[in-house]
Amino acid sequence: MSSYFSATYSDARAKFLSACLDVKAAVRSYENPERGPAGESLFTDTTWIGPDNAPNVVVVTSSTHGVEGFAGSAIQIGLLLDPDAPKPSGDVALLLVHAINPYGFAWLRRENEDNVDLNRNFVDHENKNYPENDLFEEIVDHLIPVEWNDTAYQNYLTAIQSLNEKYGEVPVRKAMHKGQHKHADSIHYGGASATWSNKTLGLICSDYLKKSKRAAMIDIHTGLGPYGYGELMTPSKPGEAVYDFFYNWYGDEVHSTTAGASLYAGSKGSILAGFRPLVGSLEWAAVGLEYGTRERETMRKVMLANSWLHLHGELDSDLGRKIKQEVKDASYPDEDEWKSLVWKRGKEVIGIALERFPTS
Ligand SMILES: [Zn+2]
């Protein structure tokens, strides 16, 4: 099981391709225009398992948030290789989309080659119909320190604390996380156009899903929630079609990020929402599977350090390498217990999807 996990993007890609070869599954590869840190080419790779004309398709995507791709990649490789992995049968197929944001995966970043958070990029760029986020203008100057050390981090926390007192903790958190389209060098930037990954997902849908009737996407993330537990999260609310679709499969394990209590701040333009127009007349649904890694405060500090590093720091330095190691650990705890939990839960969630898809 732990052999499904990889140390780098290149390692993950090689394992995925080799697993496809082992089970004789044909691969389509989509090349990203950029390169990885070792000069390596970057690809999103895809494979289809099950009957060619299956009307129902379970789509499993990894690495929407780049560096979070280690877990999703391992689950995809396990689905190909593991003797106990759930297999599609009857009129259901499985489409694996490996590393939809290969640049972020390779460079150990959430963001893509344009500093875009892909989960804020699936919005209406044509009409510049972007979510309102005026409060972000008030807080943007306090978000990424110019220097990185303990004092700078304490100053950052103090600045956020006074913003919380002025505007309220929840509004500040929402403004930080929901996405913004004005500051290309800041956090949670949604971009000014559809990114390469966004267009590539469109191509993948058109290459594979034209003959399908229904598709359900499970998009794998890490960094929020209890250690090793995969929480199913959807921006849809109880009573809405997508929520109810997954409730039928998973019951109370499905959590709405917009209704009730959730650690999630509720982003606009996520890949889950973006999946809808891309699949046209299909019946569709999409859900996030989010695995916990480290404590929330650790995550917050490490992710801020990474943003600082890419904006003001030096990747090729002792501090740069230390931060990258911390980012990797926060997205992918290299521990047998975590890996085993990730695989077990991934198998369970995808097994239920393959088993319960409507058969007519
Ligand atoms: Zn994520």
Residues whose N, C-alpha, C, O or C-beta is under 5 A from the ligand:
A	BS01	ZN	H65 E68 H221 T222
